[in-house]
Amino acid sequence: MGIFWDLIQQSQISAQRDSAQSLEERVTALETQLKESQELQRRLIAVLEEHFGRDIDGDGTVG
């Protein structure tokens, strides 16, 4: 019975390791998406500020 319990535990450890790696990959992908979204937002605000000639984001400059 001991060998079966060891196999079950090893299987569970492997599943947890795979899950953790998958989670790390998803977090990395989300971080990348967040950075891309923030950069797009900065560019959009700059274009809008130049178009309307107003400081939209409150940084004290236009563009």
C-alpha positions in Angstrom: 0.0 0.0 0.0 2.9 2.3 0.7 4.1 2.3 -2.9 0.7 3.3 -4.2 0.5 6.2 -1.7 3.9 7.4 -2.8 2.8 7.3 -6.5 -0.3 9.3 -5.6 1.7 11.9 -3.7 4.2 12.2 -6.6 1.4 12.6 -9.0 -0.2 15.4 -6.9 3.2 17.1 -6.6 3.7 17.0 -10.3 0.2 18.4 -10.9 0.9 21.3 -8.4 4.2 22.1 -10.1 2.5 22.2 -13.6 -0.3 24.4 -12.2 2.3 26.8 -10.7 4.1 27.0 -13.9 0.9 27.6 -15.8 0.0 30.3 -13.3 3.4 32.0 -13.7 2.9 32.0 -17.5 -0.5 33.5 -17.1 0.8 36.2 -14.8 3.6 37.0 -17.2 1.1 37.3 -20.1 -1.2 39.5 -18.0 1.8 41.8 -17.1 2.7 42.1 -20.8 -0.9 42.9 -21.7 -1.0 45.5 -19.0 2.2 47.2 -20.1 0.9 47.3 -23.7 -2.4 48.7 -22.6 -0.7 51.4 -20.6 1.5 52.4 -23.5 -1.5 52.6 -25.8 -3.3 54.7 -23.3 -0.3 57.1 -23.0 -0.1 57.4 -26.8 -3.8 58.0 -27.1 -3.8 60.7 -24.4 -0.9 62.4 -26.2 -2.8 62.4 -29.5 -6.0 63.7 -27.9 -4.1 66.4 -26.1 -2.5 67.6 -29.3 -5.8 67.4 -31.1 -7.8 69.4 -28.5 -4.9 71.5 -27.3 -5.8 70.7 -23.6 -4.0 69.0 -20.8 -6.2 65.9 -20.3 -4.0 63.8 -18.0 -3.1 66.7 -15.6 0.6 66.5 -16.1 0.9 70.2 -16.9 1.8 69.7 -20.5 -0.1 69.2 -23.8 1.1 66.3 -25.9 
